[in-house]
């Protein structure tokens, strides 16, 4: 690895690496602590669950209370965190206060985090979940805050520790993604019980019930910076029965998880705990690297690292650039459920020649997509390369 500079840094050390993956991903099998920029842990949980407090979830065969949902997520599904996002417009202030008190009482730092959260919705602007950094927070509803900009303005004006995430934006009740907020809206729910919303025609998607131009790739191509998360959006369903989120954080506490979400240090899966690490020049998922025409030779070729520890044999690992798959790897070298490798990406289109300076004035986003043979998938949040012209 080249020395650290504006466009290179030491990679982070993740808690799940095994020697085989370590050997494949880096030039030497075992590294010292000084070979890493930081150490992080990967925590999994469901960022979108409904309970009996949501009328749409108060049906059989599965209509648990908030307390029962926390217990199921923690003790049955092995989640590290659960965010109950009942509908703000359908609950009372008293119910909200009771739910926040329960979440705080349920949280055990280092073991399980009950994430304070709620679903904001309007008929015109769709649905967004709100995630708070602590428990003493007000109920925010689409009845009073009728547009996304009004919601974000209220969060800022009242200095609330809150982040928003849109969900099922490409289906019925689509979230309005003509605008978003890079600071307060760090992620896009790419997979849930509603299916896969990566792009139109993606696997596990009801295309006849979807709308183009609002998928994850569409949104990123408009220039918005949003990471990826998964959530079950469970109505008559248990927690973590569908999409789940992996968060790379310092420790299992609410402040650490919230800060990692803000930085887009997330991966999304279809429900399996697929562990994925992805970096560009040592920079982790969620990073933004800005460069100009004078810095191309410093930035390129990109040194891209990918490591996967699956829950089943891996079908393929793909690197996606600006919505197009530019690299595919299908053959693990050892165990079928593990894969790690490096790939060098030139500045221009890949044609077998590593050219520097060709098509350098192109901003791009890159992320990794994993598909297992059992059909489960995972996506990392993107890494952005933002070009600007410097005279």
Secondary structure by P-SEA (a helix, b strand, c coil): cccccccbbbbbbbccccaaaaaaaccccccccccccbbbbbbbbbcbbbcccccccccccccccaaaaaaaacccccccccccccccccccaaaaaaaaaaaaaacccccccccccbbbbcccbbbbbbbbcccccccccccccccaaaaaaaaaaacccbbbbbcccccccccccccccccccccccccccccccccccccccccccccccccaaaaaaabbbbbbbbbcccccccccccbbbbbbcccccaaaaaaaaaacccccccccbbbbbbbcccccccbbbbbcccccccccccbbbbbbbccccccbbbbbccccccccccccccccccccbbbbbcccccccccccccccccccccbbbbbcccccccccbbbbbbbbbcc
